[in-house]
Amino acid sequence: MKRSLVPLFLILTHSGFIHAAEDTKRASNTVVLDDTGVKNLRIETVEVEETDFEQTIFSLGRIESIPGKVAAVSSRISGRVVELKVAPGDMVKKDDEVAKIESRQPGDPPPVITLKAPLGGLITRVEKRLGDPLEPENALLEITDLSEVYAMARVPEHQAGRMKPGTVAHIKVAALPTEKFDGELLRFGTSADKESGTIDAIFRLTNPGGLLRADMRAEFSIVMSKRANVVSVPRAALQGESSNRFVYVKDFDLPNAFVKTQVQVGEMNDRFVEITSGLLPADEVVTRGAYSLSFAGASSVSLKEALDAAHGHEHAADGGELTPEAKAEMEAKKRAASGLPPQAESPGNPLWMYASGVLFVLLLISMFSKKRSAKDEDEVPVKPIKKEAA
């Protein structure tokens, strides 16, 4: 019985050290903000989910109009422009009046014909001014239907062999940083570029609102394969260097608290990064404002203050529960600040008190066992020795 006390005592002590270490680690890795800090940093979070993870390749390219969706407006007769109702950048519908041409044929007044839009779209070019002469072989203006466009990606030749018609690409343009477009591969260009070793991959994509315009520079993330049920987070959430990657996870208990969490990463694409360990589905990670959290310590609320407010009682500076000694010390400081006499201190560390109690109980059990053994020996009857006859 006495030998089992030492391991028990060591286990209790080791457990206390572990909890203390965990509390210290939590305090050093937790950033707590007030409401103003959260608004100033514009903190945004997303929930970690298991999703289809895409393996992508990156490419640059441009936006082009579809040749079959571009039309010229011209006159059937020679004349001059007497009315021009549109300018570059205007949107027109099919059969809208766009100009009037005064014929060169004699008359008083001379005959005037009306030109109408052969299709709906954007006025991309006007070749004549008011009063300019116009011949049938010359176009007055150009209209481009931008409801659909081509996105031309310059793809390395060795990657082009892995791409089939229907391959999807996520497309971004510098002029529209908040917009994202998805295109579908139609075909490749008729020839490759000898110098760069690339070939044009032609993607067709819808253009709601006509935001995309010809010759805009574009960035392509072309999806080469997919894997299902992969834990991933947006790339904006990932912080640190290659050897020390971490994210900030929203604390499940404290409001406006974010815990710096080490993670191991797998593959990356243009939007997401695979997390192989460190996170679980339903964790909330910080995306917007994650980088700024690393520098928010000076203006943040302490973990102790946040825990005190959340749980309704005081905690240690590292966020751990207060020991009886720490509570007594804190109470003594409060009494001293209030001018009250100090209370009698309770002797000893509670862990040693528990150990002393266990030792005392074991001592009593040992003494009782010894007395019981001695009593049993006294009660054993002595068998008389028979004397032999002479």
C-alpha positions in Angstrom: 0.0 0.0 0.0 2.8 2.4 0.9 4.6 1.8 -2.4 1.5 2.9 -4.5 1.4 6.3 -2.9 4.5 7.6 -4.8 3.2 6.9 -8.3 -0.2 8.4 -7.3 1.5 11.5 -6.0 3.6 11.8 -9.2 0.6 11.4 -11.4 -1.2 14.1 -9.6 1.8 16.4 -9.7 2.4 15.7 -13.4 -1.2 16.3 -14.2 -1.0 19.7 -12.5 2.1 20.6 -14.6 0.3 19.5 -17.8 -2.7 21.7 -17.0 -0.5 24.6 -16.1 1.4 24.2 -19.4 -1.8 24.0 -21.4 -3.1 27.2 -19.7 0.1 29.1 -20.4 0.1 27.9 -24.1 -3.5 28.9 -24.5 -2.8 32.4 -23.1 0.1 32.9 -25.4 -1.8 31.7 -28.5 -5.1 33.5 -27.9 -5.9 36.9 -29.2 -9.0 38.6 -27.6 -10.4 41.7 -29.1 -13.1 44.1 -28.1 -16.0 44.9 -30.4 -14.2 47.9 -31.8 -11.1 45.8 -32.6 -13.2 43.3 -34.5 -14.8 46.0 -36.6 -11.5 47.8 -37.3 -9.8 44.6 -38.4 -13.0 43.6 -40.4 -12.7 40.1 -39.1 -14.5 37.5 -41.2 -14.6 33.7 -40.6 -15.7 30.7 -42.5 -16.6 27.2 -41.3 -14.2 24.4 -42.1 -15.9 21.8 -44.3 -15.0 18.6 -46.2 -15.4 19.5 -49.9 -14.2 18.5 -53.4 -10.7 19.7 -53.7 -9.5 20.8 -57.2 -6.0 20.3 -58.5 -5.4 23.3 -60.9 -2.8 24.8 -63.1 -2.3 28.5 -63.5 -2.3 30.4 -66.8 -2.5 33.9 -68.1 -4.5 35.1 -71.1 -7.1 37.6 -72.4 -10.8 38.1 -73.1 -11.9 38.2 -76.7 -15.3 38.8 -78.3 -16.9 36.0 -80.3 -16.6 36.8 -84.0 -20.2 35.6 -84.8 -21.5 38.2 -82.2 -20.0 41.3 -83.8 -21.9 43.3 -86.4 -21.2 46.4 -88.6 -23.8 49.0 -89.4 -23.6 50.6 -92.9 -25.7 52.4 -95.5 -27.1 50.9 -98.7 -26.8 54.3 -100.4 -24.3 57.0 -100.6 -24.9 60.0 -98.4 -23.9 61.9 -95.3 -24.6 61.4 -91.6 -27.3 63.9 -90.5 -28.2 62.2 -87.2 -26.2 60.0 -84.9 -28.0 58.6 -81.9 -25.3 56.5 -80.2 -21.8 56.8 -79.0 -19.1 54.2 -78.0 -20.1 52.5 -74.8 -23.8 52.7 -75.3 -26.0 49.6 -75.1 -28.6 49.1 -77.8 -31.3 46.5 -78.5 -31.9 44.9 -81.8 -33.8 47.2 -84.3 -33.1 50.3 -82.3 -32.5 53.4 -84.5 -28.8 54.4 -84.4 -28.4 56.9 -87.2 -30.0 58.8 -90.1 -28.4 59.2 -93.6 -29.3 61.9 -96.1 -29.1 60.5 -99.6 -27.2 62.2 -102.4 -30.2 61.8 -104.7 -31.8 65.1 -105.7 -34.9 66.2 -103.8 -36.3 69.0 -101.7 -35.6 67.9 -99.1 -33.3 65.1 -100.1 -34.4 61.6 -99.1 -33.3 60.4 -95.6 -33.0 56.7 -94.5 -32.8 55.3 -91.0 -30.2 52.8 -89.9 -31.1 50.2 -87.3 -29.1 47.9 -85.1 -28.9 44.4 -86.6 -28.4 42.9 -83.1 -28.4 44.0 -79.5 -25.2 44.8 -77.7 -22.5 47.3 -77.0 -21.5 50.1 -79.4 -17.8 49.3 -79.6 -16.8 51.6 -82.4 -18.1 54.7 -84.3 -16.3 55.5 -87.5 -18.0 58.7 -88.7 -19.0 62.0 -87.2 -22.1 64.0 -87.8 -22.0 65.5 -91.3 -19.4 63.0 -92.6 -20.0 61.4 -96.0 -20.8 57.7 -96.0 -20.4 55.1 -98.7 -22.0 51.7 -98.8 -18.6 49.9 -98.6 -17.8 51.8 -95.3 -19.1 50.8 -91.9 -20.7 53.6 -89.8 -20.3 51.8 -86.5 -19.8 48.4 -84.8 -22.0 46.6 -82.3 -20.7 43.7 -80.2 -22.9 41.2 -78.3 -21.1 40.6 -75.0 -23.6 38.2 -73.5 -21.0 35.5 -74.1 -17.2 35.9 -74.7 -14.1 33.8 -75.3 -11.3 33.6 -72.7 -8.0 32.7 -74.4 -5.5 31.0 -72.0 -1.9 30.4 -73.0 -1.3 26.9 -71.8 2.0 25.0 -71.9 1.9 22.3 -74.6 2.6 19.4 -72.2 -0.4 20.5 -70.1 -2.7 20.9 -73.1 -2.5 17.1 -73.7 -4.2 16.5 -70.4 -7.1 18.8 -71.1 -10.3 17.7 -72.8 -13.3 19.7 -74.2 -15.5 20.5 -71.2 -12.6 21.2 -68.9 -13.6 24.0 -66.5 -11.5 27.1 -65.7 -12.0 29.6 -62.9 -11.3 33.0 -64.4 -10.4 36.4 -62.8 -9.7 39.7 -64.5 -7.7 42.5 -63.0 -10.3 45.1 -63.9 -13.0 43.2 -61.9 -11.2 42.0 -58.8 -14.3 41.0 -56.9 -15.9 39.1 -59.8 -15.3 35.4 -60.6 -16.2 33.6 -63.8 -16.3 30.0 -64.9 -15.5 29.0 -68.4 -15.7 25.7 -70.4 -13.0 24.6 -72.8 -14.2 24.5 -76.4 -11.1 23.9 -78.4 -7.4 24.8 -78.9 -5.9 27.4 -81.2 -4.9 26.4 -84.7 -1.1 26.7 -84.0 1.3 26.9 -81.0 3.7 29.7 -80.2 7.2 28.4 -81.0 9.0 30.8 -78.7 6.9 30.3 -75.5 5.9 26.7 -76.1 2.3 27.5 -75.4 -1.0 27.1 -77.3 -4.2 29.0 -76.9 -7.0 27.2 -75.0 -10.3 28.7 -75.9 -12.9 28.8 -73.1 -16.5 30.0 -73.6 -18.1 31.8 -70.7 -21.3 33.8 -70.0 -20.9 37.5 -69.3 -23.8 38.6 -67.1 -24.2 42.4 -67.3 -21.6 42.6 -70.0 -18.8 43.3 -67.5 -16.1 41.5 -69.5 -14.7 43.5 -72.4 -12.4 42.4 -75.2 -8.7 42.5 -74.5 -9.0 42.5 -70.7 -6.1 40.5 -69.1 -7.3 37.3 -67.4 -5.9 34.8 -64.9 -6.9 31.2 -65.3 -7.1 28.3 -62.8 -7.7 25.3 -65.0 -9.2 22.3 -63.1 -7.2 19.2 -64.0 -8.7 16.8 -61.3 -10.8 16.6 -58.2 -10.7 14.7 -54.8 -13.7 14.3 -52.6 -14.1 14.8 -48.8 -11.0 16.9 -48.4 -10.7 19.3 -45.4 -9.6 22.7 -46.8 -9.7 26.4 -46.0 -9.5 29.5 -48.1 -5.9 30.5 -48.8 -6.5 33.9 -47.1 -6.8 32.0 -43.8 -3.3 30.4 -44.0 -0.5 32.3 -42.2 3.2 31.8 -41.4 6.1 30.5 -43.4 6.4 27.2 -45.1 7.9 25.5 -42.1 5.5 27.0 -39.6 1.9 27.2 -40.9 -1.0 28.3 -38.7 -4.5 29.7 -38.8 -6.6 31.6 -36.3 -9.6 29.6 -35.1 -12.6 31.3 -33.4 -12.8 30.3 -29.8 -15.8 28.1 -29.1 -16.4 29.6 -25.7 -15.2 33.2 -25.6 -16.7 36.0 -27.8 -14.2 37.9 -30.0 -11.4 35.4 -29.1 -9.2 33.7 -31.7 -6.7 30.9 -31.1 -3.5 30.6 -33.1 -3.6 26.9 -34.3 -0.7 25.1 -35.9 -1.7 23.1 -39.1 -0.1 20.8 -41.6 -1.0 21.5 -45.2 -1.2 19.4 -48.4 -1.9 20.7 -51.9 -2.9 24.2 -52.8 -4.8 25.7 -55.6 -5.6 29.3 -56.4 -8.4 29.5 -53.8 -8.0 26.8 -51.2 -5.4 24.9 -49.3 -5.7 21.3 -48.1 -5.4 20.8 -44.3 -4.1 17.4 -43.4 -4.0 17.9 -39.6 -4.8 20.6 -37.0 -8.4 21.4 -37.9 -11.7 19.6 -37.7 -14.9 20.2 -39.7 -17.1 22.9 -38.0 -14.1 24.9 -36.8 -14.4 28.5 -37.8 -11.2 30.0 -39.2 -10.5 33.7 -39.8 -10.1 34.7 -43.4 -10.3 38.4 -43.7 -8.1 40.1 -41.0 -6.1 36.9 -40.3 -2.8 38.6 -41.0 -3.6 41.6 -38.8 -4.4 39.4 -35.8 -0.7 38.7 -35.5 -0.2 42.4 -34.6 -3.3 42.9 -32.5 -1.8 41.9 -29.1 -1.1 45.4 -27.9 -4.6 46.5 -28.3 -6.4 43.3 -27.4 -8.3 42.3 -24.3 -6.4 40.0 -22.0 -7.5 36.3 -21.9 -8.0 36.7 -18.1 -10.4 39.6 -18.6 -12.4 37.7 -21.2 -12.6 34.6 -19.1 -13.6 36.5 -16.0 -16.4 38.2 -17.9 -17.6 35.0 -19.6 -17.5 32.7 -16.5 -18.3 35.2 -13.7 -15.2 34.5 -11.6 -11.6 35.4 -11.6 -8.9 33.5 -13.4 -5.1 33.5 -13.4 -3.2 35.8 -15.7 -2.6 32.9 -18.1 -6.3 32.1 -18.3 -6.1 29.0 -16.0 -8.2 28.4 -12.9 -6.8 30.1 -9.7 -5.2 27.8 -7.1 -6.2 28.3 -3.5 -2.8 30.0 -2.8 -3.4 32.4 -5.7 -6.9 33.1 -4.5 -5.6 33.8 -1.0 -2.8 36.0 -2.2 -5.3 38.0 -4.4 -7.7 38.3 -1.4 -4.9 39.5 0.8 -4.0 42.2 -1.7 -7.6 43.3 -1.9 -7.8 43.4 1.9 -4.6 45.4 2.1 -5.8 47.9 -0.5 -9.0 48.3 1.5 -7.1 48.8 4.8 -8.4 45.5 6.4 -6.2 43.2 8.5 -5.0 40.1 6.8 -6.7 36.8 7.3 -4.9 33.8 8.8 -3.3 31.9 6.0 -4.2 28.3 5.5 -1.1 26.2 5.9 0.5 24.2 3.2 -0.1 23.4 -0.4 -3.4 21.5 -0.9 -1.6 18.8 -2.8 0.7 18.1 0.1 -2.3 18.3 2.4 -4.0 15.5 0.3 -0.8 13.5 0.3 -0.5 13.9 4.1 -4.1 12.7 4.6 -3.5 9.7 2.5 -0.3 8.9 4.4 -2.2 9.2 7.7 -4.9 6.9 6.5 -2.4 4.3 5.3 -0.6 4.6 8.7 -3.8 3.9 10.6 -4.5 0.9 8.3 -1.0 -0.4 8.9 -1.3 -0.1 12.6 -4.7 -1.7 12.7 -3.4 -4.6 10.6 -0.4 -5.1 12.9 -2.6 -5.1 16.0 -5.0 -7.6 14.4 -2.1 -9.9 13.5 -0.7 -9.7 17.1 -4.1 -10.5 18.6 -4.6 -13.5 16.3 -1.2 -14.9 17.4 -2.2 -14.5 21.1 -5.4 -16.3 20.6 -3.9 -19.4 19.1 -4.3 -22.3 21.7 -1.1 -24.0 23.0 -1.3 -27.7 22.8 -0.1 -29.4 26.1 2.9 -31.7 26.0 2.1 -35.2 27.3 4.6 -36.7 29.6 5.7 -40.3 29.0 5.3 -42.9 31.7 8.6 -43.8 33.5 
